[in-house]
Amino acid sequence: MTYDPATANPLYGNPLNTREDVEKGLRDLFNPLLPYFSEGGARVRLDGGAAHFDRAAADLEGFARPLWGLTPLAAGGAEFDHWELYRRGLANGTDPEHPEYWGQVNSTDQRMVELAAIGFTLRLLPHLVWEPLPQKAKDNLAAYLKHARTFDYADNNWKFFRILVDLGLEECGVEFDRSLTEKYLEELDGFYLGDGWYRDGNVRRVDHYIPFAMHFYGLIYAKLARNDDKRAAAYRERAGLFAKDIRHWFDEDGGTLAFGRSLTYRFACGGFWGALAFADLEALPWGEIKGQFMRHLRWWSHQPIANRDGVLSVGYGYPNLIMSENYNSAGSPYWALKAFLPLALPADHPFWTAEETPAVTPSEPVPLKHPGMVMQHTAGNVVALSSGQQNWQMRWGAEKYAKFVYSSRYGFSVESDERAYNAGAFDGMLGLSDDGRHYRVRESNEVAQIAGDTLFAVWKPWSDVSVETWLIPQGDWHVRVHRITTPRALHGTEGGFAIGRADLNADKLSEGNGRAVARSQSDISAIVDLGGQREARVLKALPNTNLIVAKTLVPQLRGDIPAGTTVLITAALALPAGAAAEASLDKVPEAPDLGVLEALIREEGVEVSAIQVAERF
């Protein structure tokens, strides 16, 4: 059997226009998992790869994550043939005497994450997963959940996992310490930044965990909680504010901003739109919410995201372990099924009956203070100029959080060799080297400010080297200004957007005079040195570094940076190929006046609330 990356995607060929299409999509995603359930039903092992947690927890992940989609499916009245399998798995996984026992939680543990889906299922489907169990199995399941919830959860979105378990225990009539529930609800409120935005816990990190975790769980709570009307109202109000901003992370074709960690969860990013529907919250017109939701699923239906057996791979646009996190096991991608929450709603719900309307794509830049971004809607794409966020503990954290620019159509690249400076992609980044082999990029900020649609940051690649960076949107282009102060000579490489590379050298490359342009059959990417100091080239990046396509071209500017102070000014653009792109290519912006930029930040700049200033040295 040959591997066809299109037909291997279980969503491929599904028009995803109706509720019936979405239901079929869910079933098609789940069915490839059935051969991998263990005999006792408690474990799902999909391959031999490892995450930082133990194998039993990884097998529980494979068992539990599909419930995020299967539970709404049944709650909406649809038939599902395998609830007996799940009941058997719940009974055996929580039985200490059974060989498929999941293992006891004795500290902060990955099992806490997966038990949230079980709590959610108990809350919505007690008649299917609780009531049919024999008493011993009920006792074991209740004891397992109650024991796990007594330990400290990670100080971030994990706190919602105890809340979801508690919703299930309450529905099943199991007594538990409710003071722990209230404690975490109060602490979760402490993560709220304002204007609908949260940070994800004790690190000032703002990424897709805000829509597909903080708001997703908050809206579930708002719909399902009893006797907490005040907090439910707050969650709904915050989500309503947030919807008006987060819609600018989605492009007109349904792609979403590739940014941050955990992107292997893929269409979980659309879970926020489904959660609005689940909570009956018309934060935007129903047609717009439905359009965002459906387009997002359709976008993913065209990506080669599954292995040849139809099991979702670790990766983003294709199977790719390089970009993964150390907590990604083979079952991790099934958090994507959170997107299917609206299946809990009846067919006559206004979400399902509404006619889709197009995405809102303003022609002017959209500043978003809390994540420290300025959004640009261009053809088939959304671009985010980014202040950058600290995230050292993530694999390739600098690439995932600290680039100057991110995109829905072109994704971003992670470097595959930190000792190969000359082969670095550096798309949306400035790589600096003092030995021609190793390199430094922005990892964190000393200062991060926004003034209107201009971003400013100060960052230090070494303790004795300082870089001031301004980012300015300019139509289809954006401009970057870097003022570098260094006591020794350096070399710099700055990249534009990475676009897909054709086989057999069918692409057209243009290099020279401080300008590099890559043209493929589908896209154009360009970078221009507005100061005229650097050489231009188009790099054929190392394979499997970009998140969306496996082989890419990256226009770059390269040059020496002498000791002292140097100013670099760069313009970059990427667009779908065609006459409009060629016309934009000829409209290179002029270099901005550095004095004007300095005055703007001095007079109007405000701190970006998502940014945690680093104390690295």
VEXRO-911481 format. One record per residue (C-alpha): chain; y, z negated, x. Coordinates in nm, 2 decimals, padded with zeros to 4 digits. Layout:
BEGIN
  chaine       Y       Z       X
       A       Y       Z       X
...
//
This chain:
BEGIN
  chaine       Y       Z       X
       A   00.00   00.00   00.00
       A   00.33   00.10   00.15
       A   00.64  -00.12   00.12
       A   00.91   00.03  -00.10
       A   01.22  -00.19  -00.08
       A   01.34  -00.08  -00.42
       A   01.03  -00.11  -00.63
       A   00.93  -00.43  -00.45
       A   01.23  -00.60  -00.61
       A   01.10  -00.74  -00.95
       A   01.43  -00.66  -01.11
       A   01.44  -00.30  -00.99
       A   01.47  -00.05  -01.28
       A   01.56  -00.32  -01.53
       A   01.89  -00.22  -01.70
       A   01.99  -00.59  -01.75
       A   02.21  -00.51  -02.05
       A   02.06  -00.74  -02.31
       A   01.91  -01.08  -02.36
       A   01.56  -00.92  -02.38
       A   01.63  -00.75  -02.04
       A   01.72  -01.08  -01.88
       A   01.41  -01.25  -02.03
       A   01.19  -00.97  -01.89
       A   01.37  -01.01  -01.55
       A   01.27  -01.38  -01.54
       A   00.91  -01.31  -01.62
       A   00.89  -01.04  -01.36
       A   01.03  -01.27  -01.10
       A   00.79  -01.55  -01.19
       A   00.46  -01.36  -01.23
       A   00.42  -01.28  -00.85
       A   00.40  -01.65  -00.79
       A   00.09  -01.71  -01.00
       A  -00.17  -01.63  -00.73
       A  -00.01  -01.89  -00.50
       A  -00.05  -02.19  -00.73
       A  -00.31  -02.44  -00.59
       A  -00.62  -02.52  -00.78
       A  -00.47  -02.84  -00.91
       A  -00.15  -02.67  -01.00
       A   00.08  -02.90  -00.80
       A   00.16  -02.69  -00.50
       A   00.29  -02.34  -00.44
       A   00.25  -02.22  -00.08
       A   00.40  -01.87  -00.02
       A   00.37  -01.83   00.35
       A   00.32  -02.01   00.68
       A   00.68  -02.05   00.77
       A   00.83  -02.40   00.80
       A   01.14  -02.59   00.70
       A   01.26  -02.92   00.85
       A   01.08  -03.12   00.58
       A   00.70  -03.16   00.55
       A   00.46  -02.91   00.40
       A   00.40  -03.12   00.08
       A   00.77  -03.11   00.01
       A   00.78  -02.74   00.07
       A   00.49  -02.69  -00.17
       A   00.66  -02.90  -00.43
       A   00.97  -02.68  -00.38
       A   00.76  -02.37  -00.47
       A   00.62  -02.55  -00.77
       A   00.95  -02.69  -00.91
       A   01.22  -02.43  -00.85
       A   01.09  -02.17  -01.10
       A   01.15  -02.44  -01.37
       A   01.52  -02.37  -01.35
       A   01.45  -02.04  -01.53
       A   01.13  -02.12  -01.72
       A   01.27  -02.43  -01.89
       A   01.57  -02.24  -02.05
       A   01.32  -01.96  -02.14
       A   01.11  -02.21  -02.35
       A   01.41  -02.40  -02.47
       A   01.54  -02.08  -02.63
       A   01.22  -02.04  -02.82
       A   01.03  -01.79  -02.60
       A   00.66  -01.81  -02.53
       A   00.53  -01.89  -02.18
       A   00.16  -01.89  -02.11
       A   00.15  -02.13  -01.82
       A   00.27  -02.47  -01.94
       A  -00.08  -02.61  -01.91
       A  -00.06  -02.51  -01.54
       A   00.26  -02.70  -01.50
       A   00.13  -03.00  -01.69
       A  -00.17  -03.01  -01.46
       A   00.06  -02.98  -01.16
       A   00.28  -03.27  -01.27
       A  -00.02  -03.49  -01.33
       A  -00.18  -03.41  -01.00
       A   00.13  -03.40  -00.79
       A   00.23  -03.75  -00.89
       A  -00.12  -03.90  -00.87
       A  -00.16  -04.09  -00.54
       A  -00.54  -04.05  -00.56
       A  -00.53  -03.67  -00.60
       A  -00.55  -03.44  -00.29
       A  -00.24  -03.25  -00.41
       A  -00.02  -03.56  -00.43
       A   00.33  -03.47  -00.33
       A   00.37  -03.78  -00.11
       A   00.60  -04.08  -00.18
       A   00.97  -04.07  -00.14
       A   01.07  -04.35   00.10
       A   01.42  -04.24   00.21
       A   01.65  -03.94   00.17
       A   01.40  -03.67   00.11
       A   01.37  -03.31   00.01
       A   01.16  -03.42  -00.29
       A   01.47  -03.56  -00.44
       A   01.61  -03.21  -00.47
       A   01.31  -03.07  -00.64
       A   01.26  -03.36  -00.88
       A   01.60  -03.26  -01.04
       A   01.43  -02.95  -01.20
       A   01.16  -03.17  -01.33
       A   01.41  -03.41  -01.49
       A   01.59  -03.12  -01.65
       A   01.26  -02.99  -01.79
       A   01.16  -03.33  -01.93
       A   01.50  -03.35  -02.10
       A   01.47  -03.01  -02.27
       A   01.10  -02.97  -02.32
       A   00.93  -03.31  -02.36
       A   00.70  -03.16  -02.63
       A   00.56  -02.92  -02.37
       A   00.55  -03.12  -02.04
       A   00.55  -03.49  -02.14
       A   00.40  -03.56  -02.47
       A   00.07  -03.37  -02.41
       A   00.00  -03.56  -02.09
       A  -00.26  -03.84  -02.10
       A  -00.12  -04.19  -02.06
       A  -00.22  -04.23  -01.70
       A  -00.04  -03.91  -01.60
       A   00.27  -04.02  -01.80
       A   00.26  -04.35  -01.61
       A   00.23  -04.18  -01.27
       A   00.50  -03.93  -01.34
       A   00.74  -04.20  -01.46
       A   00.66  -04.42  -01.17
       A   00.71  -04.14  -00.92
       A   01.05  -04.05  -01.06
       A   01.17  -04.41  -01.09
       A   01.07  -04.48  -00.73
       A   01.24  -04.18  -00.59
       A   01.57  -04.25  -00.76
       A   01.61  -04.59  -00.60
       A   01.68  -04.44  -00.26
       A   02.01  -04.31  -00.13
       A   02.06  -03.94  -00.19
       A   02.27  -03.73   00.05
       A   02.64  -03.78   00.01
       A   02.71  -03.45  -00.16
       A   02.59  -03.25  -00.46
       A   02.25  -03.42  -00.42
       A   02.39  -03.71  -00.62
       A   02.36  -03.50  -00.93
       A   01.98  -03.49  -00.88
       A   01.95  -03.85  -00.97
       A   02.16  -03.79  -01.28
       A   01.93  -03.50  -01.39
       A   01.62  -03.71  -01.34
       A   01.78  -03.99  -01.55
       A   01.84  -03.74  -01.83
       A   01.47  -03.66  -01.84
       A   01.36  -04.03  -01.82
       A   01.59  -04.12  -02.10
       A   01.46  -03.84  -02.32
       A   01.10  -03.96  -02.26
       A   01.18  -04.32  -02.35
       A   01.13  -04.45  -01.99
       A   01.34  -04.76  -01.90
       A   01.53  -04.74  -01.57
       A   01.83  -04.90  -01.39
       A   02.13  -04.72  -01.55
       A   02.38  -04.88  -01.31
       A   02.25  -04.64  -01.05
       A   02.34  -04.35  -01.28
       A   02.69  -04.47  -01.33
       A   02.74  -04.53  -00.96
       A   02.66  -04.17  -00.87
       A   02.87  -04.03  -01.15
       A   03.17  -04.23  -01.02
       A   03.10  -04.11  -00.66
       A   03.08  -03.75  -00.77
       A   03.42  -03.78  -00.93
       A   03.55  -03.88  -00.58
       A   03.46  -03.53  -00.46
       A   03.71  -03.36  -00.70
       A   04.01  -03.20  -00.52
       A   04.20  -03.08  -00.83
       A   04.26  -02.75  -01.01
       A   03.89  -02.72  -01.09
       A   03.78  -02.74  -00.72
       A   03.55  -02.99  -00.56
       A   03.44  -03.04  -00.21
       A   03.07  -03.07  -00.14
       A   03.05  -03.43  -00.05
       A   03.16  -03.62   00.26
       A   03.23  -03.29   00.45
       A   03.54  -03.10   00.32
       A   03.32  -02.80   00.26
       A   03.41  -02.55  -00.02
       A   03.15  -02.28  -00.07
       A   02.91  -02.15  -00.34
       A   02.78  -02.50  -00.39
       A   03.09  -02.57  -00.60
       A   03.00  -02.31  -00.87
       A   02.62  -02.32  -00.84
       A   02.58  -02.69  -00.79
       A   02.88  -02.92  -00.87
       A   02.99  -02.73  -01.18
       A   02.64  -02.61  -01.27
       A   02.51  -02.96  -01.30
       A   02.83  -03.10  -01.44
       A   02.81  -02.85  -01.73
       A   02.44  -02.93  -01.79
       A   02.54  -03.29  -01.81
       A   02.83  -03.21  -02.04
       A   02.59  -03.04  -02.28
       A   02.30  -03.29  -02.26
       A   02.44  -03.63  -02.19
       A   02.46  -03.89  -02.47
       A   02.74  -04.14  -02.51
       A   02.96  -04.01  -02.23
       A   03.21  -03.80  -02.41
       A   03.49  -03.88  -02.17
       A   03.31  -03.76  -01.86
       A   03.17  -03.46  -02.04
       A   03.52  -03.36  -02.14
       A   03.64  -03.39  -01.78
       A   03.35  -03.17  -01.66
       A   03.44  -02.91  -01.92
       A   03.81  -02.91  -01.84
       A   03.75  -02.88  -01.47
       A   03.51  -02.59  -01.52
       A   03.76  -02.42  -01.74
       A   04.02  -02.43  -01.46
       A   03.77  -02.33  -01.20
       A   03.66  -02.02  -01.39
       A   04.01  -01.87  -01.35
       A   03.98  -01.89  -00.97
       A   03.61  -01.83  -00.90
       A   03.61  -01.50  -01.08
       A   03.81  -01.37  -00.78
       A   03.50  -01.43  -00.56
       A   03.32  -01.15  -00.76
       A   03.39  -00.78  -00.72
       A   03.40  -00.52  -00.99
       A   03.03  -00.42  -00.93
       A   02.89  -00.77  -00.96
       A   02.86  -00.85  -00.59
       A   02.99  -01.19  -00.48
       A   03.16  -01.31  -00.17
       A   02.91  -01.36   00.11
       A   03.03  -01.69   00.25
       A   02.88  -02.02   00.36
       A   02.53  -02.16   00.37
       A   02.23  -02.13   00.14
       A   02.29  -01.76   00.06
       A   01.92  -01.71   00.03
       A   01.96  -01.85  -00.32
       A   02.11  -01.52  -00.40
       A   02.18  -01.48  -00.78
       A   02.21  -01.86  -00.82
       A   02.58  -01.76  -00.75
       A   02.59  -01.63  -01.10
       A   02.46  -01.96  -01.24
       A   02.81  -02.08  -01.31
       A   02.87  -01.80  -01.56
       A   02.54  -01.89  -01.73
       A   02.63  -02.26  -01.73
       A   02.96  -02.19  -01.91
       A   02.76  -02.03  -02.18
       A   02.50  -02.31  -02.19
       A   02.78  -02.56  -02.24
       A   02.95  -02.35  -02.51
       A   03.26  -02.33  -02.30
       A   03.46  -02.01  -02.34
       A   03.67  -02.07  -02.03
       A   03.74  -01.70  -02.02
       A   03.67  -01.45  -02.30
       A   03.30  -01.43  -02.37
       A   03.30  -01.06  -02.29
       A   03.44  -01.14  -01.94
       A   03.19  -01.42  -01.88
       A   02.90  -01.20  -01.99
       A   03.02  -00.91  -01.78
       A   03.04  -01.13  -01.47
       A   02.69  -01.26  -01.54
       A   02.52  -00.93  -01.61
       A   02.69  -00.73  -01.34
       A   02.58  -00.99  -01.09
       A   02.22  -00.96  -01.19
       A   02.24  -00.58  -01.18
       A   02.39  -00.59  -00.83
       A   02.09  -00.79  -00.71
       A   01.85  -00.56  -00.89
       A   01.93  -00.29  -00.63
       A   01.88  -00.49  -00.32
       A   01.54  -00.51  -00.13
       A   01.51  -00.89  -00.17
       A   01.13  -00.92  -00.22
       A   00.82  -00.88  -00.01
       A   00.57  -00.62  -00.10
       A   00.39  -00.86  -00.34
       A   00.71  -00.92  -00.54
       A   00.77  -01.27  -00.40
       A   01.14  -01.33  -00.31
       A   01.20  -01.34   00.06
       A   01.41  -01.57   00.27
       A   01.72  -01.37   00.34
       A   02.01  -01.23   00.15
       A   02.03  -00.85   00.10
       A   01.69  -00.81   00.26
       A   01.42  -01.03   00.43
       A   01.59  -01.20   00.72
       A   01.50  -01.53   00.88
       A   01.78  -01.51   01.13
       A   02.04  -01.60   00.87
       A   01.84  -01.88   00.71
       A   01.90  -02.25   00.72
       A   01.66  -02.51   00.87
       A   01.60  -02.64   00.52
       A   01.48  -02.30   00.39
       A   01.11  -02.28   00.31
       A   00.94  -01.98   00.15
       A   01.00  -02.14  -00.19
       A   01.37  -02.19  -00.14
       A   01.49  -01.85  -00.28
       A   01.37  -01.95  -00.63
       A   01.68  -02.16  -00.68
       A   01.81  -01.81  -00.78
       A   01.64  -01.87  -01.12
       A   01.92  -02.11  -01.20
       A   02.10  -01.79  -01.32
       A   01.87  -01.78  -01.62
       A   02.01  -02.09  -01.79
       A   02.16  -01.88  -02.08
       A   01.81  -01.80  -02.20
       A   01.82  -02.15  -02.36
       A   02.08  -02.01  -02.61
       A   01.98  -01.82  -02.93
       A   02.03  -01.45  -02.95
       A   02.32  -01.49  -03.19
       A   02.52  -01.71  -02.94
       A   02.86  -01.54  -02.87
       A   02.77  -01.51  -02.51
       A   02.48  -01.28  -02.60
       A   02.66  -01.09  -02.88
       A   02.98  -01.02  -02.69
       A   03.05  -00.68  -02.54
       A   03.08  -00.69  -02.17
       A   03.43  -00.64  -02.04
       A   03.53  -00.54  -01.68
       A   03.61  -00.78  -01.41
       A   03.97  -00.89  -01.36
       A   04.08  -00.73  -01.03
       A   04.45  -00.78  -00.96
       A   04.61  -00.53  -00.73
       A   04.81  -00.81  -00.57
       A   04.65  -01.08  -00.34
       A   04.53  -01.40  -00.51
       A   04.59  -01.72  -00.30
       A   04.34  -02.00  -00.35
       A   04.48  -02.31  -00.19
       A   04.17  -02.54  -00.21
       A   03.92  -02.32  -00.03
       A   04.19  -02.19   00.20
       A   04.15  -01.82   00.10
       A   04.36  -01.52   00.00
       A   04.15  -01.28  -00.21
       A   04.20  -00.91  -00.21
       A   04.03  -00.69  -00.47
       A   03.97  -00.35  -00.32
       A   03.74  -00.06  -00.44
       A   03.39  -00.20  -00.50
       A   03.47  -00.51  -00.30
       A   03.64  -00.84  -00.28
       A   03.78  -00.95   00.05
       A   03.86  -01.31   00.14
       A   04.10  -01.39   00.42
       A   03.98  -01.74   00.52
       A   04.14  -02.04   00.69
       A   03.79  -02.13   00.82
       A   03.59  -02.45   00.75
       A   03.42  -02.69   00.99
       A   03.04  -02.68   00.97
       A   02.88  -02.75   01.30
       A   02.55  -02.88   01.15
       A   02.46  -02.55   01.00
       A   02.27  -02.28   01.19
       A   02.53  -02.02   01.27
       A   02.79  -02.24   01.10
       A   03.08  -02.06   01.27
       A   02.98  -01.73   01.13
       A   02.91  -01.87   00.78
       A   03.24  -02.07   00.76
       A   03.49  -01.99   01.03
       A   03.54  -01.61   01.03
       A   03.89  -01.47   00.95
       A   03.76  -01.25   00.67
       A   03.46  -01.23   00.44
       A   03.35  -00.96   00.19
       A   03.12  -00.90  -00.10
       A   03.04  -00.54  -00.01
       A   03.00  -00.58   00.36
       A   02.88  -00.93   00.39
       A   02.91  -01.09   00.74
       A   02.70  -01.09   01.05
       A   02.54  -01.38   01.24
       A   02.50  -01.34   01.62
       A   02.14  -01.33   01.75
       A   02.21  -01.41   02.11
       A   02.48  -01.65   02.22
       A   02.44  -01.53   02.58
       A   02.50  -01.16   02.51
       A   02.88  -01.15   02.48
       A   02.90  -00.77   02.53
       A   02.66  -00.71   02.24
       A   02.82  -00.95   01.99
       A   02.91  -00.82   01.65
       A   03.21  -01.05   01.60
       A   03.29  -00.88   01.27
       A   03.58  -01.07   01.12
       A   03.60  -01.28   01.43
       A   03.77  -01.30   01.78
       A   03.51  -01.37   02.05
       A   03.64  -01.51   02.38
       A   03.46  -01.53   02.71
       A   03.55  -01.66   03.05
       A   03.23  -01.54   03.23
       A   03.14  -01.22   03.05
       A   02.81  -01.37   02.93
       A   02.88  -01.67   02.71
       A   03.15  -01.68   02.44
       A   03.34  -01.90   02.20
       A   03.47  -01.82   01.85
       A   03.66  -02.03   01.60
       A   03.44  -02.32   01.49
       A   03.70  -02.55   01.34
       A   04.07  -02.60   01.30
       A   04.33  -02.84   01.44
       A   04.57  -02.72   01.16
       A   04.51  -02.51   00.85
       A   04.80  -02.41   00.62
       A   04.88  -02.16   00.35
       A   05.22  -02.03   00.25
       A   05.21  -01.79  -00.04
       A   04.95  -01.53   00.06
       A   04.97  -01.60   00.43
       A   04.72  -01.82   00.61
       A   04.79  -02.01   00.94
       A   04.55  -02.20   01.16
       A   04.54  -02.35   01.50
       A   04.20  -02.36   01.67
       A   04.07  -02.45   02.02
       A   03.77  -02.25   02.15
       A   03.79  -02.48   02.47
       A   03.97  -02.80   02.51
       A   04.24  -02.63   02.73
       A   04.27  -02.31   02.53
       A   04.47  -02.29   02.20
       A   04.48  -02.01   01.95
       A   04.73  -01.98   01.66
       A   04.62  -01.73   01.40
       A   04.81  -01.58   01.11
       A   04.63  -01.38   00.84
       A   04.83  -01.15   00.61
       A   04.70  -00.92   00.33
       A   04.85  -00.56   00.34
       A   04.72  -00.35   00.05
       A   04.37  -00.23   00.15
       A   04.43  -00.36   00.50
       A   04.48  -00.70   00.63
       A   04.66  -00.81   00.95
       A   04.57  -01.08   01.20
       A   04.81  -01.22   01.45
       A   04.67  -01.44   01.74
       A   04.88  -01.62   01.99
       A   04.65  -01.73   02.27
       A   04.76  -01.99   02.53
       A   04.51  -02.03   02.82
       A   04.53  -02.16   03.17
       A   04.28  -01.90   03.30
       A   04.19  -01.54   03.24
       A   03.97  -01.46   02.94
       A   03.82  -01.15   02.78
       A   03.84  -01.10   02.41
       A   03.64  -00.89   02.15
       A   03.76  -00.87   01.79
       A   03.57  -00.70   01.52
       A   03.65  -00.53   01.19
       A   03.40  -00.50   00.89
       A   03.03  -00.42   00.95
       A   02.91  -00.12   00.75
       A   02.56   00.02   00.71
       A   02.43   00.25   00.99
       A   02.23   00.56   00.92
       A   01.92   00.66   01.11
       A   01.93   00.97   01.35
       A   02.29   00.90   01.45
       A   02.42   01.07   01.13
       A   02.74   00.85   01.13
       A   03.08   00.97   01.27
       A   03.24   00.74   01.52
       A   03.60   00.76   01.65
       A   03.71   00.56   01.95
       A   04.03   00.55   02.15
       A   04.41   00.47   02.16
       A   04.36   00.12   02.03
       A   04.19   00.25   01.71
       A   03.82   00.25   01.62
       A   03.68   00.41   01.30
       A   03.32   00.42   01.18
       A   03.23   00.66   00.90
       A   02.90   00.65   00.72
       A   02.80   00.85   00.42
       A   02.89   00.55   00.20
       A   03.17   00.36   00.38
       A   03.46   00.37   00.63
       A   03.55   00.08   00.85
       A   03.85   00.07   01.09
       A   04.03  -00.16   01.33
       A   04.37  -00.09   01.49
       A   04.55  -00.27   01.77
       A   04.91  -00.29   01.65
       A   05.01  -00.42   01.99
       A   04.85  -00.13   02.19
       A   04.69  -00.35   02.45
       A   04.31  -00.32   02.39
       A   04.04  -00.06   02.42
       A   03.86   00.05   02.10
       A   03.49   00.10   02.04
       A   03.23   00.12   01.76
       A   02.94  -00.12   01.83
       A   02.59  -00.04   01.71
       A   02.52  -00.40   01.63
       A   02.19  -00.57   01.71
       A   01.95  -00.53   01.41
       A   01.91  -00.79   01.13
       A   02.24  -00.96   01.21
       A   02.43  -00.85   00.90
       A   02.34  -01.02   00.58
       A   02.34  -00.72   00.35
       A   02.21  -00.43   00.56
       A   01.98  -00.45   00.86
       A   02.16  -00.20   01.09
       A   02.54  -00.18   01.11
       A   02.84  -00.03   01.29
       A   03.13  -00.26   01.38
       A   03.46  -00.12   01.50
       A   03.60  -00.35   01.78
       A   03.90  -00.40   02.00
       A   03.83  -00.53   02.35
       A   04.05  -00.64   02.64
       A   04.15  -00.88   02.91
       A   04.37  -01.18   02.82
       A   04.56  -01.31   03.13
       A   04.65  -01.67   03.20
       A   04.95  -01.78   03.00
       A   05.04  -01.68   02.65
       A   04.93  -01.35   02.49
       A   04.99  -01.22   02.14
       A   04.73  -00.99   01.98
       A   04.80  -00.81   01.65
       A   04.52  -00.64   01.46
       A   04.48  -00.45   01.14
       A   04.14  -00.40   00.97
       A   04.01  -00.22   00.66
       A   03.68  -00.11   00.51
       A   03.64   00.09   00.19
       A   03.38   00.31   00.02
       A   03.39   00.66   00.17
       A   03.60   00.92  -00.01
       A   03.95   01.07  -00.04
       A   04.11   00.74  -00.14
       A   03.97   00.57   00.16
       A   04.09   00.85   00.39
       A   04.44   00.81   00.24
       A   04.44   00.44   00.30
       A   04.33   00.49   00.65
       A   04.65   00.68   00.72
       A   04.86   00.39   00.59
       A   04.82   00.15   00.88
       A   05.06  -00.15   00.83
       A   05.33  -00.22   01.08
       A   05.31  -00.52   01.31
       A   05.48  -00.83   01.15
       A   05.76  -01.02   01.31
       A   05.61  -01.33   01.46
       A   05.93  -01.52   01.42
       A   05.93  -01.45   01.05
       A   05.57  -01.57   01.03
       A   05.65  -01.89   01.21
       A   05.94  -01.97   00.98
       A   05.74  -01.90   00.67
       A   05.47  -02.15   00.77
       A   05.73  -02.40   00.89
       A   05.93  -02.39   00.56
       A   05.66  -02.32   00.30
       A   05.32  -02.40   00.45
       A   05.10  -02.66   00.29
       A   04.78  -02.81   00.41
       A   04.46  -02.64   00.29
       A   04.28  -02.92   00.10
       A   03.93  -02.80   00.19
       A   03.98  -02.81   00.56
       A   03.87  -03.11   00.76
       A   04.06  -03.11   01.09
       A   03.83  -03.14   01.38
       A   03.82  -03.40   01.65
       A   03.59  -03.22   01.88
       A   03.72  -03.29   02.23
//
